[in-house]
Amino acid sequence: MTSIVNTVRNPFSGQPVGTEIWVALAWCLGILELGYALSVMVYRRCAG
């Protein structure tokens, strides 16, 4: 999670983003996949 915060904060403070952006994107995709899987599971349980 720190890499996401640093990636967002660095441009605002005038520093380069660097290679942390790839770690931040991986975290975002992982969180997105987890949220999607959980929402599908809950939907199937409630609609089933």
PDB file of N, H, CA, C and O in Angstrom:
ATOM      1  N   MET A   1       0.818  -1.193   0.000  1.00  0.00           N
ATOM      2  CA  MET A   1       0.000   0.000   0.000  1.00  0.00           C
ATOM      3  C   MET A   1       0.861   1.255   0.000  1.00  0.00           C
ATOM      4  O   MET A   1       0.446   2.284  -0.534  1.00  0.00           O
ATOM      5  N   THR A   2       2.035   1.191   0.581  1.00  0.00           N
ATOM      6  H   THR A   2       2.371   0.355   1.014  1.00  0.00           H
ATOM      7  CA  THR A   2       2.909   2.352   0.621  1.00  0.00           C
ATOM      8  C   THR A   2       3.305   2.795  -0.779  1.00  0.00           C
ATOM      9  O   THR A   2       3.453   3.990  -1.037  1.00  0.00           O
ATOM     10  N   SER A   3       3.474   1.848  -1.673  1.00  0.00           N
ATOM     11  H   SER A   3       3.353   0.878  -1.463  1.00  0.00           H
ATOM     12  CA  SER A   3       3.864   2.211  -3.035  1.00  0.00           C
ATOM     13  C   SER A   3       2.766   3.004  -3.739  1.00  0.00           C
ATOM     14  O   SER A   3       3.062   3.882  -4.551  1.00  0.00           O
ATOM     15  N   ILE A   4       1.500   2.704  -3.435  1.00  0.00           N
ATOM     16  H   ILE A   4       1.260   1.991  -2.776  1.00  0.00           H
ATOM     17  CA  ILE A   4       0.395   3.470  -4.020  1.00  0.00           C
ATOM     18  C   ILE A   4       0.443   4.908  -3.515  1.00  0.00           C
ATOM     19  O   ILE A   4       0.316   5.851  -4.296  1.00  0.00           O
ATOM     20  N   VAL A   5       0.623   5.071  -2.225  1.00  0.00           N
ATOM     21  H   VAL A   5       0.726   4.305  -1.590  1.00  0.00           H
ATOM     22  CA  VAL A   5       0.677   6.411  -1.636  1.00  0.00           C
ATOM     23  C   VAL A   5       1.860   7.190  -2.191  1.00  0.00           C
ATOM     24  O   VAL A   5       1.714   8.361  -2.542  1.00  0.00           O
ATOM     25  N   ASN A   6       3.017   6.569  -2.278  1.00  0.00           N
ATOM     26  H   ASN A   6       3.136   5.617  -1.993  1.00  0.00           H
ATOM     27  CA  ASN A   6       4.204   7.250  -2.799  1.00  0.00           C
ATOM     28  C   ASN A   6       4.043   7.613  -4.265  1.00  0.00           C
ATOM     29  O   ASN A   6       4.485   8.680  -4.689  1.00  0.00           O
ATOM     30  N   THR A   7       3.418   6.743  -5.043  1.00  0.00           N
ATOM     31  H   THR A   7       3.059   5.876  -4.699  1.00  0.00           H
ATOM     32  CA  THR A   7       3.223   7.007  -6.464  1.00  0.00           C
ATOM     33  C   THR A   7       2.295   8.189  -6.674  1.00  0.00           C
ATOM     34  O   THR A   7       2.498   8.978  -7.597  1.00  0.00           O
ATOM     35  N   VAL A   8       1.281   8.325  -5.836  1.00  0.00           N
ATOM     36  H   VAL A   8       1.116   7.684  -5.086  1.00  0.00           H
ATOM     37  CA  VAL A   8       0.359   9.454  -5.958  1.00  0.00           C
ATOM     38  C   VAL A   8       0.987  10.735  -5.397  1.00  0.00           C
ATOM     39  O   VAL A   8       0.768  11.818  -5.941  1.00  0.00           O
ATOM     40  N   ARG A   9       1.750  10.623  -4.336  1.00  0.00           N
ATOM     41  H   ARG A   9       1.928   9.743  -3.895  1.00  0.00           H
ATOM     42  CA  ARG A   9       2.310  11.801  -3.665  1.00  0.00           C
ATOM     43  C   ARG A   9       3.501  12.403  -4.401  1.00  0.00           C
ATOM     44  O   ARG A   9       3.654  13.624  -4.412  1.00  0.00           O
ATOM     45  N   ASN A  10       4.339  11.588  -5.011  1.00  0.00           N
ATOM     46  H   ASN A  10       4.214  10.596  -5.002  1.00  0.00           H
ATOM     47  CA  ASN A  10       5.570  12.086  -5.636  1.00  0.00           C
ATOM     48  C   ASN A  10       5.346  13.164  -6.696  1.00  0.00           C
ATOM     49  O   ASN A  10       6.053  14.171  -6.664  1.00  0.00           O
ATOM     50  N   PRO A  11       4.408  13.016  -7.629  1.00  0.00           N
ATOM     51  CA  PRO A  11       4.224  14.094  -8.615  1.00  0.00           C
ATOM     52  C   PRO A  11       3.794  15.423  -7.976  1.00  0.00           C
ATOM     53  O   PRO A  11       4.161  16.491  -8.465  1.00  0.00           O
ATOM     54  N   PHE A  12       3.028  15.359  -6.898  1.00  0.00           N
ATOM     55  H   PHE A  12       2.731  14.490  -6.500  1.00  0.00           H
ATOM     56  CA  PHE A  12       2.587  16.583  -6.243  1.00  0.00           C
ATOM     57  C   PHE A  12       3.723  17.284  -5.511  1.00  0.00           C
ATOM     58  O   PHE A  12       3.678  18.498  -5.308  1.00  0.00           O
ATOM     59  N   SER A  13       4.736  16.531  -5.117  1.00  0.00           N
ATOM     60  H   SER A  13       4.773  15.545  -5.281  1.00  0.00           H
ATOM     61  CA  SER A  13       5.870  17.146  -4.430  1.00  0.00           C
ATOM     62  C   SER A  13       7.031  17.429  -5.384  1.00  0.00           C
ATOM     63  O   SER A  13       8.110  17.826  -4.944  1.00  0.00           O
ATOM     64  N   GLY A  14       6.817  17.229  -6.678  1.00  0.00           N
ATOM     65  H   GLY A  14       5.940  16.907  -7.035  1.00  0.00           H
ATOM     66  CA  GLY A  14       7.836  17.547  -7.669  1.00  0.00           C
ATOM     67  C   GLY A  14       8.898  16.486  -7.838  1.00  0.00           C
ATOM     68  O   GLY A  14       9.936  16.753  -8.443  1.00  0.00           O
ATOM     69  N   GLN A  15       8.673  15.285  -7.321  1.00  0.00           N
ATOM     70  H   GLN A  15       7.829  15.068  -6.829  1.00  0.00           H
ATOM     71  CA  GLN A  15       9.637  14.201  -7.451  1.00  0.00           C
ATOM     72  C   GLN A  15       9.176  13.226  -8.532  1.00  0.00           C
ATOM     73  O   GLN A  15       7.979  13.114  -8.794  1.00  0.00           O
ATOM     74  N   PRO A  16      10.114  12.524  -9.157  1.00  0.00           N
ATOM     75  CA  PRO A  16       9.714  11.542 -10.170  1.00  0.00           C
ATOM     76  C   PRO A  16       9.024  10.329  -9.536  1.00  0.00           C
ATOM     77  O   PRO A  16       9.308   9.958  -8.397  1.00  0.00           O
ATOM     78  N   VAL A  17       8.138   9.739 -10.282  1.00  0.00           N
ATOM     79  H   VAL A  17       7.908  10.040 -11.207  1.00  0.00           H
ATOM     80  CA  VAL A  17       7.406   8.575  -9.779  1.00  0.00           C
ATOM     81  C   VAL A  17       8.331   7.375  -9.659  1.00  0.00           C
ATOM     82  O   VAL A  17       8.273   6.650  -8.665  1.00  0.00           O
ATOM     83  N   GLY A  18       9.164   7.156 -10.632  1.00  0.00           N
ATOM     84  H   GLY A  18       9.211   7.745 -11.439  1.00  0.00           H
ATOM     85  CA  GLY A  18      10.103   6.038 -10.589  1.00  0.00           C
ATOM     86  C   GLY A  18       9.438   4.722 -10.934  1.00  0.00           C
ATOM     87  O   GLY A  18       8.388   4.686 -11.576  1.00  0.00           O
ATOM     88  N   THR A  19      10.062   3.647 -10.498  1.00  0.00           N
ATOM     89  H   THR A  19      10.915   3.677  -9.977  1.00  0.00           H
ATOM     90  CA  THR A  19       9.560   2.312 -10.840  1.00  0.00           C
ATOM     91  C   THR A  19       8.512   1.804  -9.859  1.00  0.00           C
ATOM     92  O   THR A  19       7.962   0.720 -10.054  1.00  0.00           O
ATOM     93  N   GLU A  20       8.226   2.569  -8.806  1.00  0.00           N
ATOM     94  H   GLU A  20       8.673   3.450  -8.648  1.00  0.00           H
ATOM     95  CA  GLU A  20       7.195   2.143  -7.855  1.00  0.00           C
ATOM     96  C   GLU A  20       5.813   2.093  -8.473  1.00  0.00           C
ATOM     97  O   GLU A  20       4.905   1.473  -7.919  1.00  0.00           O
ATOM     98  N   ILE A  21       5.645   2.743  -9.618  1.00  0.00           N
ATOM     99  H   ILE A  21       6.383   3.247 -10.067  1.00  0.00           H
ATOM    100  CA  ILE A  21       4.331   2.756 -10.256  1.00  0.00           C
ATOM    101  C   ILE A  21       3.886   1.345 -10.634  1.00  0.00           C
ATOM    102  O   ILE A  21       2.691   1.048 -10.614  1.00  0.00           O
ATOM    103  N   TRP A  22       4.832   0.474 -10.979  1.00  0.00           N
ATOM    104  H   TRP A  22       5.802   0.715 -10.996  1.00  0.00           H
ATOM    105  CA  TRP A  22       4.467  -0.897 -11.358  1.00  0.00           C
ATOM    106  C   TRP A  22       3.987  -1.694 -10.154  1.00  0.00           C
ATOM    107  O   TRP A  22       3.065  -2.503 -10.264  1.00  0.00           O
ATOM    108  N   VAL A  23       4.604  -1.468  -9.023  1.00  0.00           N
ATOM    109  H   VAL A  23       5.353  -0.811  -8.933  1.00  0.00           H
ATOM    110  CA  VAL A  23       4.149  -2.123  -7.788  1.00  0.00           C
ATOM    111  C   VAL A  23       2.774  -1.588  -7.402  1.00  0.00           C
ATOM    112  O   VAL A  23       1.901  -2.347  -6.981  1.00  0.00           O
ATOM    113  N   ALA A  24       2.586  -0.280  -7.548  1.00  0.00           N
ATOM    114  H   ALA A  24       3.296   0.336  -7.890  1.00  0.00           H
ATOM    115  CA  ALA A  24       1.303   0.329  -7.230  1.00  0.00           C
ATOM    116  C   ALA A  24       0.195  -0.212  -8.143  1.00  0.00           C
ATOM    117  O   ALA A  24      -0.909  -0.499  -7.680  1.00  0.00           O
ATOM    118  N   LEU A  25       0.490  -0.348  -9.417  1.00  0.00           N
ATOM    119  H   LEU A  25       1.387  -0.115  -9.793  1.00  0.00           H
ATOM    120  CA  LEU A  25      -0.502  -0.896 -10.352  1.00  0.00           C
ATOM    121  C   LEU A  25      -0.824  -2.353 -10.031  1.00  0.00           C
ATOM    122  O   LEU A  25      -1.975  -2.773 -10.141  1.00  0.00           O
ATOM    123  N   ALA A  26       0.177  -3.117  -9.637  1.00  0.00           N
ATOM    124  H   ALA A  26       1.113  -2.776  -9.547  1.00  0.00           H
ATOM    125  CA  ALA A  26      -0.060  -4.510  -9.257  1.00  0.00           C
ATOM    126  C   ALA A  26      -0.972  -4.576  -8.028  1.00  0.00           C
ATOM    127  O   ALA A  26      -1.881  -5.404  -7.972  1.00  0.00           O
ATOM    128  N   TRP A  27      -0.729  -3.704  -7.045  1.00  0.00           N
ATOM    129  H   TRP A  27       0.010  -3.032  -7.090  1.00  0.00           H
ATOM    130  CA  TRP A  27      -1.604  -3.653  -5.867  1.00  0.00           C
ATOM    131  C   TRP A  27      -3.027  -3.300  -6.266  1.00  0.00           C
ATOM    132  O   TRP A  27      -3.978  -3.933  -5.807  1.00  0.00           O
ATOM    133  N   CYS A  28      -3.178  -2.296  -7.118  1.00  0.00           N
ATOM    134  H   CYS A  28      -2.405  -1.783  -7.491  1.00  0.00           H
ATOM    135  CA  CYS A  28      -4.523  -1.881  -7.540  1.00  0.00           C
ATOM    136  C   CYS A  28      -5.245  -3.005  -8.274  1.00  0.00           C
ATOM    137  O   CYS A  28      -6.432  -3.237  -8.043  1.00  0.00           O
ATOM    138  N   LEU A  29      -4.543  -3.697  -9.146  1.00  0.00           N
ATOM    139  H   LEU A  29      -3.579  -3.509  -9.334  1.00  0.00           H
ATOM    140  CA  LEU A  29      -5.165  -4.814  -9.865  1.00  0.00           C
ATOM    141  C   LEU A  29      -5.529  -5.958  -8.915  1.00  0.00           C
ATOM    142  O   LEU A  29      -6.574  -6.590  -9.072  1.00  0.00           O
ATOM    143  N   GLY A  30      -4.673  -6.218  -7.940  1.00  0.00           N
ATOM    144  H   GLY A  30      -3.825  -5.705  -7.813  1.00  0.00           H
ATOM    145  CA  GLY A  30      -4.971  -7.260  -6.960  1.00  0.00           C
ATOM    146  C   GLY A  30      -6.193  -6.924  -6.125  1.00  0.00           C
ATOM    147  O   GLY A  30      -7.041  -7.784  -5.882  1.00  0.00           O
ATOM    148  N   ILE A  31      -6.286  -5.678  -5.686  1.00  0.00           N
ATOM    149  H   ILE A  31      -5.598  -4.979  -5.883  1.00  0.00           H
ATOM    150  CA  ILE A  31      -7.452  -5.249  -4.903  1.00  0.00           C
ATOM    151  C   ILE A  31      -8.709  -5.302  -5.760  1.00  0.00           C
ATOM    152  O   ILE A  31      -9.770  -5.697  -5.278  1.00  0.00           O
ATOM    153  N   LEU A  32      -8.599  -4.907  -7.028  1.00  0.00           N
ATOM    154  H   LEU A  32      -7.737  -4.586  -7.419  1.00  0.00           H
ATOM    155  CA  LEU A  32      -9.733  -4.962  -7.950  1.00  0.00           C
ATOM    156  C   LEU A  32     -10.204  -6.392  -8.149  1.00  0.00           C
ATOM    157  O   LEU A  32     -11.407  -6.653  -8.116  1.00  0.00           O
ATOM    158  N   GLU A  33      -9.285  -7.317  -8.353  1.00  0.00           N
ATOM    159  H   GLU A  33      -8.308  -7.104  -8.380  1.00  0.00           H
ATOM    160  CA  GLU A  33      -9.651  -8.721  -8.543  1.00  0.00           C
ATOM    161  C   GLU A  33     -10.315  -9.299  -7.292  1.00  0.00           C
ATOM    162  O   GLU A  33     -11.298 -10.033  -7.394  1.00  0.00           O
ATOM    163  N   LEU A  34      -9.791  -8.977  -6.133  1.00  0.00           N
ATOM    164  H   LEU A  34      -8.992  -8.380  -6.050  1.00  0.00           H
ATOM    165  CA  LEU A  34     -10.370  -9.458  -4.887  1.00  0.00           C
ATOM    166  C   LEU A  34     -11.786  -8.917  -4.697  1.00  0.00           C
ATOM    167  O   LEU A  34     -12.694  -9.662  -4.327  1.00  0.00           O
ATOM    168  N   GLY A  35     -11.971  -7.632  -4.949  1.00  0.00           N
ATOM    169  H   GLY A  35     -11.234  -7.028  -5.249  1.00  0.00           H
ATOM    170  CA  GLY A  35     -13.299  -7.034  -4.837  1.00  0.00           C
ATOM    171  C   GLY A  35     -14.282  -7.640  -5.816  1.00  0.00           C
ATOM    172  O   GLY A  35     -15.437  -7.884  -5.469  1.00  0.00           O
ATOM    173  N   TYR A  36     -13.837  -7.883  -7.032  1.00  0.00           N
ATOM    174  H   TYR A  36     -12.898  -7.685  -7.314  1.00  0.00           H
ATOM    175  CA  TYR A  36     -14.702  -8.498  -8.038  1.00  0.00           C
ATOM    176  C   TYR A  36     -15.109  -9.912  -7.615  1.00  0.00           C
ATOM    177  O   TYR A  36     -16.282 -10.276  -7.693  1.00  0.00           O
ATOM    178  N   ALA A  37     -14.144 -10.693  -7.174  1.00  0.00           N
ATOM    179  H   ALA A  37     -13.191 -10.397  -7.111  1.00  0.00           H
ATOM    180  CA  ALA A  37     -14.443 -12.070  -6.772  1.00  0.00           C
ATOM    181  C   ALA A  37     -15.410 -12.096  -5.592  1.00  0.00           C
ATOM    182  O   ALA A  37     -16.340 -12.903  -5.576  1.00  0.00           O
ATOM    183  N   LEU A  38     -15.207 -11.234  -4.618  1.00  0.00           N
ATOM    184  H   LEU A  38     -14.453 -10.579  -4.632  1.00  0.00           H
ATOM    185  CA  LEU A  38     -16.106 -11.190  -3.460  1.00  0.00           C
ATOM    186  C   LEU A  38     -17.504 -10.726  -3.850  1.00  0.00           C
ATOM    187  O   LEU A  38     -18.491 -11.264  -3.347  1.00  0.00           O
ATOM    188  N   SER A  39     -17.606  -9.747  -4.728  1.00  0.00           N
ATOM    189  H   SER A  39     -16.805  -9.311  -5.137  1.00  0.00           H
ATOM    190  CA  SER A  39     -18.922  -9.267  -5.135  1.00  0.00           C
ATOM    191  C   SER A  39     -19.682 -10.318  -5.933  1.00  0.00           C
ATOM    192  O   SER A  39     -20.894 -10.455  -5.769  1.00  0.00           O
ATOM    193  N   VAL A  40     -18.993 -11.060  -6.792  1.00  0.00           N
ATOM    194  H   VAL A  40     -18.008 -10.948  -6.925  1.00  0.00           H
ATOM    195  CA  VAL A  40     -19.649 -12.144  -7.540  1.00  0.00           C
ATOM    196  C   VAL A  40     -20.122 -13.226  -6.582  1.00  0.00           C
ATOM    197  O   VAL A  40     -21.228 -13.746  -6.732  1.00  0.00           O
ATOM    198  N   MET A  41     -19.304 -13.569  -5.608  1.00  0.00           N
ATOM    199  H   MET A  41     -18.406 -13.147  -5.486  1.00  0.00           H
ATOM    200  CA  MET A  41     -19.682 -14.588  -4.629  1.00  0.00           C
ATOM    201  C   MET A  41     -20.923 -14.162  -3.839  1.00  0.00           C
ATOM    202  O   MET A  41     -21.838 -14.964  -3.648  1.00  0.00           O
ATOM    203  N   VAL A  42     -20.959 -12.926  -3.387  1.00  0.00           N
ATOM    204  H   VAL A  42     -20.216 -12.276  -3.542  1.00  0.00           H
ATOM    205  CA  VAL A  42     -22.109 -12.429  -2.614  1.00  0.00           C
ATOM    206  C   VAL A  42     -23.340 -12.363  -3.505  1.00  0.00           C
ATOM    207  O   VAL A  42     -24.433 -12.722  -3.066  1.00  0.00           O
ATOM    208  N   TYR A  43     -23.189 -11.918  -4.731  1.00  0.00           N
ATOM    209  H   TYR A  43     -22.301 -11.627  -5.088  1.00  0.00           H
ATOM    210  CA  TYR A  43     -24.327 -11.832  -5.647  1.00  0.00           C
ATOM    211  C   TYR A  43     -24.932 -13.202  -5.902  1.00  0.00           C
ATOM    212  O   TYR A  43     -26.151 -13.367  -5.878  1.00  0.00           O
ATOM    213  N   ARG A  44     -24.073 -14.179  -6.147  1.00  0.00           N
ATOM    214  H   ARG A  44     -23.082 -14.044  -6.166  1.00  0.00           H
ATOM    215  CA  ARG A  44     -24.585 -15.538  -6.420  1.00  0.00           C
ATOM    216  C   ARG A  44     -25.280 -16.128  -5.205  1.00  0.00           C
ATOM    217  O   ARG A  44     -26.253 -16.869  -5.343  1.00  0.00           O
ATOM    218  N   ARG A  45     -24.786 -15.806  -4.019  1.00  0.00           N
ATOM    219  H   ARG A  45     -23.995 -15.204  -3.907  1.00  0.00           H
ATOM    220  CA  ARG A  45     -25.401 -16.308  -2.805  1.00  0.00           C
ATOM    221  C   ARG A  45     -26.773 -15.665  -2.583  1.00  0.00           C
ATOM    222  O   ARG A  45     -27.714 -16.345  -2.174  1.00  0.00           O
ATOM    223  N   CYS A  46     -26.890 -14.377  -2.846  1.00  0.00           N
ATOM    224  H   CYS A  46     -26.126 -13.825  -3.179  1.00  0.00           H
ATOM    225  CA  CYS A  46     -28.163 -13.672  -2.631  1.00  0.00           C
ATOM    226  C   CYS A  46     -29.157 -13.921  -3.738  1.00  0.00           C
ATOM    227  O   CYS A  46     -30.358 -13.971  -3.473  1.00  0.00           O
ATOM    228  N   ALA A  47     -28.707 -14.081  -4.966  1.00  0.00           N
ATOM    229  H   ALA A  47     -27.731 -14.041  -5.181  1.00  0.00           H
ATOM    230  CA  ALA A  47     -29.598 -14.255  -6.105  1.00  0.00           C
ATOM    231  C   ALA A  47     -29.954 -15.719  -6.333  1.00  0.00           C
ATOM    232  O   ALA A  47     -30.902 -16.027  -7.056  1.00  0.00           O
ATOM    233  N   GLY A  48     -29.207 -16.602  -5.727  1.00  0.00           N
ATOM    234  H   GLY A  48     -28.438 -16.351  -5.139  1.00  0.00           H
ATOM    235  CA  GLY A  48     -29.310 -18.019  -6.002  1.00  0.00           C
ATOM    236  C   GLY A  48     -30.485 -18.686  -5.536  1.00  0.00           C
ATOM    237  O   GLY A  48     -30.632 -19.891  -5.739  1.00  0.00           O
TER     238      GLY A  48
END
